[in-house]
Structures are given as C-alpha cells and as structure tokens.
C-alpha cells in the first residue's frame, strides 16, 4: 500500500508556467506531425511543402529546449538532476543493445517504469534527454531528432498520467504498465512515421506525401507507407517492451520508489552548524 510519504515523492512538480510551456510544445508538435492531413492543396503551407518539415524541426528543437529549461527552473533540484542523469544514461546505454534489429529497443520499458514512479514533469524531461543522449551515442543526430525527443517525452509522460497512481500496486500495476507500453510503442512508431513521411519527395515514391492530391489521398498514402515500412518494427518494439515490463517491472518499480523516497526530492535543504 502506498503511504502518504510515497504520494509526495515527486522529482518535479509542474507549475502553471511549465504546464503552459508543455502544452505549447505539444500543440506545435501535433501541428508539425499532422499538417499534411488538414492543409488543402491551395494553402500557403502546401506551397512550402518541402521546407515545412525542416522548419518544424527547428521550431520543435527550440521549444523542447525551452520546456526543459522551464521544468528545470520549476524545481529540478540537484538530487532530481542526479536521478535524471542516471536514468537517461541507462536509457541511452540500453538503446544500442538491440541495434534497432526488428524494432527491439529495450530502453522503452525503462521509460515506462520511470515515468510511472517519478511523475509527468520528470517523465517528459527524461524522455527528451534520454533520446538526445542516445542520438549522440549512436550518431543518430538529424532533423528527425526533435520529433524523437518530443515523442519520447510524450511516451514517458503518458505512463505517469495513467490512473490510480497512488493506489494501484502489485501485479495489477505491472499489467497496466505492460499494456500501456505495448500500445504506446505502436503510437511512438506511428508518430515517427508521420515525421519521416513528410521528408520524402513524391518524385521518389508513390506513397510519399503529395501536396497536390489533398488530405484524404495523403491519408491513404501515409497508411500505405506506415504498413509497408515500419509496422513490423513497431510490433517488435511493443513485444520487447511488454516482455521486459512483465519480467523485471515489479523489481524495478520497487527500486525506483525506494530511491525516490530516500532522495526526498521535496525536503528543504538546510545547513546546520557544528554541534555545541
């Protein structure tokens, strides 16, 4: 059973400003991913269809940095920074283990469990930092990186927003997190396909985005692109996340909660003089 002390254990408390910043970057991110499905052929966005993905990539990089800074300013203390560094390093080290083979990326289960224990603010920051660190480690830096950081931030934050965070424990919680990780792994792949699809040229393939065919036809093209290129990879990622969460989830959840209690993130730091 969760004690009152457990309920107070949060590395970051989202305030009004950090919440507003997070809402802003999420809104821009959704617009960056979905604009081809809503822009009519005569819109100004379509006239710059080849430039829009790069523009959104630059804007998202700046906004993600602003949100991370805002969350840090809102209360990411030294102990929380240390926890963030440890978990981000662990996640970045886990990512190359599967080398992307068949979508096997073991870092995703760690993001689910960490977000569940440490809360939405910390979870979003952890997802972004982990993806950035892993990109530096694997040489995966490119215009897709801001989309990856934002999508992983959403993925990790989503685990913190699951219901019954203060009461659900044991096998039921593990099953809930495993189910979330399985479904959200497909969602992550879908978001990354939406980001990568806009960089394709209609001159190279018939399933690339074509600004002249309209939103409905582009929706059909994207569905074909998604099914043909990454559905199998998404299944591998989802099964890997499901299996690892069920296998080591209970033990890791206990370890994360124990570390969070001992860190006492919200306890004020005081400096006492020497004893008399």
C-alpha positions as CSV (number, residue, x, y, z in Angstrom):
1,X,0.0,0.0,0.0
2,X,1.2,3.5,-0.8
3,X,1.9,5.7,2.1
4,X,1.4,9.5,2.2
5,X,5.2,9.9,2.0
6,X,5.1,8.0,-1.3
7,X,2.4,10.2,-2.7
8,X,4.5,13.3,-2.0
9,X,7.6,11.8,-3.7
10,X,7.8,13.7,-7.0
11,X,11.1,14.9,-8.5
12,X,9.3,17.7,-10.3
13,X,6.0,19.5,-9.5
14,X,4.6,21.1,-12.7
15,X,3.6,24.6,-12.1
16,X,1.4,26.9,-14.2
17,X,4.3,28.2,-16.3
18,X,5.8,24.8,-17.0
19,X,2.4,23.3,-17.7
20,X,1.7,26.1,-20.2
21,X,5.1,25.5,-21.9
22,X,4.4,21.8,-22.2
23,X,1.0,22.5,-23.7
24,X,2.5,24.9,-26.2
25,X,5.2,22.5,-27.4
26,X,2.7,19.7,-27.6
27,X,0.4,21.8,-29.7
28,X,3.2,22.8,-32.1
29,X,4.3,19.2,-32.2
30,X,0.9,17.9,-33.2
31,X,0.6,20.6,-35.8
32,X,4.1,19.6,-37.2
33,X,3.1,16.0,-37.4
34,X,-0.5,16.3,-38.8
35,X,-0.4,19.4,-41.1
36,X,-0.4,17.3,-44.3
37,X,-3.8,15.8,-43.4
38,X,-5.5,19.1,-42.9
39,X,-3.9,21.5,-45.3
40,X,-5.9,22.0,-48.6
41,X,-3.9,22.0,-51.8
42,X,-4.3,25.8,-52.2
43,X,-2.9,26.7,-48.7
44,X,0.3,28.5,-48.2
45,X,1.7,25.6,-46.2
46,X,1.4,23.4,-49.3
47,X,3.3,25.9,-51.3
48,X,6.3,25.3,-49.0
49,X,5.7,21.6,-48.5
50,X,9.4,20.7,-48.9
51,X,10.5,23.4,-46.4
52,X,7.9,22.8,-43.8
53,X,9.4,19.6,-42.2
54,X,12.7,21.4,-41.8
55,X,11.1,24.5,-40.4
56,X,9.0,22.5,-37.9
57,X,12.1,20.5,-36.9
58,X,14.0,23.7,-36.0
59,X,11.0,25.2,-34.1
60,X,10.5,21.9,-32.1
61,X,14.2,21.8,-31.2
62,X,13.9,25.3,-29.7
63,X,10.6,24.7,-28.0
64,X,11.8,21.4,-26.4
65,X,14.8,23.2,-25.1
66,X,12.6,25.9,-23.6
67,X,10.3,23.4,-22.0
68,X,13.2,21.5,-20.5
69,X,14.6,24.8,-19.1
70,X,11.2,25.8,-17.7
71,X,10.8,22.4,-16.0
72,X,14.3,22.7,-14.5
73,X,13.6,26.2,-13.2
74,X,10.3,25.0,-11.7
75,X,12.0,22.7,-9.3
76,X,14.5,20.3,-10.7
77,X,16.9,20.3,-7.8
78,X,20.4,18.7,-7.5
79,X,19.0,15.3,-6.4
80,X,16.5,15.3,-9.2
81,X,19.2,16.2,-11.7
82,X,21.3,13.3,-10.5
83,X,18.4,10.9,-10.9
84,X,17.7,12.3,-14.3
85,X,21.3,11.8,-15.3
86,X,21.5,8.2,-14.1
87,X,18.2,7.2,-15.8
88,X,19.0,9.0,-19.0
89,X,22.4,7.4,-19.2
90,X,20.9,4.0,-18.5
91,X,18.3,4.5,-21.2
92,X,20.9,5.7,-23.7
93,X,23.0,2.7,-23.0
94,X,20.1,0.3,-23.5
95,X,19.1,1.7,-26.8
96,X,22.0,0.4,-28.9
97,X,21.8,-3.1,-27.4
98,X,19.1,-4.1,-29.8
99,X,20.7,-2.0,-32.6
100,X,17.2,-1.5,-33.9
101,X,17.0,-5.1,-35.0
102,X,13.4,-6.0,-35.7
103,X,12.4,-3.0,-33.6
104,X,14.0,-4.4,-30.4
105,X,14.7,-1.3,-28.3
106,X,14.9,-2.2,-24.6
107,X,15.0,1.5,-23.5
108,X,11.3,1.8,-23.8
109,X,10.4,-0.3,-20.8
110,X,12.7,1.8,-18.6
111,X,10.9,4.9,-19.7
112,X,7.5,3.5,-18.8
113,X,8.6,2.5,-15.3
114,X,10.5,5.7,-14.6
115,X,7.6,7.9,-15.8
116,X,5.2,6.0,-13.6
117,X,7.2,6.5,-10.4
118,X,8.7,10.0,-10.9
119,X,5.7,11.9,-12.4
120,X,4.8,13.6,-15.7
121,X,7.2,16.6,-15.5
122,X,10.2,14.5,-14.7
123,X,9.0,11.9,-17.3
124,X,8.8,14.4,-20.1
125,X,12.3,15.7,-19.3
126,X,13.7,12.2,-19.0
127,X,12.2,11.1,-22.4
128,X,13.7,14.1,-24.2
129,X,17.1,13.9,-22.5
130,X,17.4,10.1,-23.0
131,X,16.6,10.3,-26.7
132,X,19.1,13.2,-27.1
133,X,21.8,11.3,-25.3
134,X,21.2,8.1,-27.2
135,X,21.3,10.0,-30.5
136,X,24.8,11.4,-29.6
137,X,25.8,7.9,-28.6
138,X,24.7,6.2,-31.8
139,X,25.3,9.0,-34.2
140,X,21.6,9.4,-34.9
141,X,21.6,13.3,-34.9
142,X,19.5,14.7,-37.7
143,X,16.3,16.7,-38.5
144,X,14.3,13.8,-37.1
145,X,15.8,14.1,-33.6
146,X,13.4,16.9,-32.3
147,X,10.5,14.7,-33.3
148,X,12.1,11.7,-31.5
149,X,12.7,13.7,-28.4
150,X,9.1,15.1,-28.3
151,X,7.6,11.7,-29.0
152,X,9.7,10.0,-26.3
153,X,8.7,12.8,-23.9
154,X,5.1,12.1,-24.5
155,X,5.7,8.4,-24.2
156,X,7.3,8.7,-20.8
157,X,4.9,11.3,-19.5
158,X,1.9,9.1,-20.6
159,X,3.0,6.4,-18.1
160,X,2.8,9.0,-15.3
161,X,-0.7,10.0,-16.3
162,X,-2.1,6.5,-16.0
163,X,-4.9,6.2,-13.5
164,X,-4.6,5.0,-9.8
165,X,-1.1,6.2,-9.5
166,X,-1.5,6.5,-5.7
167,X,-3.2,3.2,-5.0
168,X,-2.6,0.6,-7.7
169,X,0.3,-1.8,-6.8
170,X,1.4,-5.3,-7.4
171,X,0.5,-7.5,-10.4
172,X,-2.3,-5.2,-11.5
173,X,0.0,-2.2,-11.8
174,X,2.6,-4.3,-13.8
175,X,-0.1,-5.5,-16.2
176,X,-1.4,-1.9,-16.7
177,X,2.1,-0.7,-17.4
178,X,2.9,-3.6,-19.8
179,X,-0.4,-2.9,-21.7
180,X,0.4,0.8,-21.9
181,X,4.0,0.1,-23.1
182,X,2.7,-2.3,-25.7
183,X,0.1,0.1,-27.1
184,X,2.3,3.3,-26.7
185,X,5.1,1.6,-28.6
186,X,2.9,1.4,-31.7
187,X,1.9,5.1,-31.1
188,X,5.6,6.1,-31.0
189,X,6.2,4.3,-34.3
190,X,3.2,6.0,-35.8
191,X,4.4,9.5,-34.7
192,X,7.9,8.9,-36.1
193,X,6.4,7.7,-39.4
194,X,4.3,10.9,-39.6
195,X,7.5,12.9,-39.1
196,X,9.7,10.9,-41.5
197,X,7.0,10.7,-44.2
198,X,6.9,14.4,-44.8
199,X,10.6,14.4,-45.8
200,X,10.0,12.1,-48.7
201,X,9.7,13.5,-52.2
202,X,6.7,12.5,-54.3
203,X,9.1,12.1,-57.2
204,X,10.8,9.1,-55.5
205,X,7.8,7.0,-54.5
206,X,4.1,6.8,-55.0
207,X,3.4,6.6,-51.2
208,X,5.2,9.9,-50.3
209,X,3.2,13.0,-49.3
210,X,2.0,14.9,-52.4
211,X,0.6,18.4,-51.5
212,X,-1.4,18.4,-54.8
213,X,-3.6,15.4,-54.0
214,X,-5.4,16.7,-50.9
215,X,-5.7,15.5,-47.3
216,X,-7.8,12.3,-48.0
217,X,-5.4,10.9,-50.6
218,X,-2.5,11.8,-48.4
219,X,-4.1,9.9,-45.6
220,X,-4.3,6.8,-47.8
221,X,-0.6,7.3,-48.9
222,X,0.5,7.6,-45.3
223,X,-1.4,4.4,-44.3
224,X,0.3,2.5,-47.1
225,X,3.7,4.0,-46.1
226,X,3.2,3.0,-42.4
227,X,2.1,-0.5,-43.2
228,X,4.9,-1.1,-45.7
229,X,7.8,0.3,-43.8
230,X,7.5,0.0,-40.1
231,X,4.6,-1.9,-38.7
232,X,6.8,-5.0,-38.2
233,X,9.4,-2.9,-36.4
234,X,6.7,-1.4,-34.2
235,X,5.5,-4.9,-33.3
236,X,9.0,-5.9,-32.2
237,X,9.3,-2.8,-30.1
238,X,5.9,-3.4,-28.5
239,X,6.6,-7.1,-27.7
240,X,10.0,-6.2,-26.3
241,X,8.5,-3.5,-24.0
242,X,5.8,-5.9,-22.9
243,X,8.1,-8.8,-22.1
244,X,10.7,-6.7,-20.2
245,X,8.0,-4.8,-18.2
246,X,6.4,-8.1,-17.1
247,X,9.8,-9.7,-16.4
248,X,11.6,-7.0,-14.4
249,X,8.9,-4.4,-13.8
250,X,7.9,-5.3,-10.2
251,X,11.6,-5.3,-9.0
252,X,12.5,-2.1,-10.8
253,X,9.4,-0.3,-9.6
254,X,10.3,-1.1,-6.0
255,X,13.9,0.0,-6.6
256,X,12.7,3.3,-8.2
257,X,10.3,4.0,-5.4
258,X,12.9,3.2,-2.7
259,X,15.3,5.6,-4.4
260,X,12.7,8.3,-4.7
261,X,11.8,8.0,-1.0
262,X,15.4,8.2,0.1
263,X,16.2,11.1,-2.2
264,X,13.4,13.1,-0.5
265,X,13.2,15.5,-3.5
266,X,10.9,17.9,-1.8
267,X,12.6,18.1,1.5
268,X,14.2,21.6,2.0
269,X,18.0,21.7,2.0
270,X,19.3,23.1,5.3
271,X,22.8,23.7,6.5
272,X,23.3,23.2,10.2
273,X,26.2,24.5,12.2
274,X,28.5,22.2,14.2
275,X,27.0,20.7,17.3
276,X,27.7,22.8,20.5
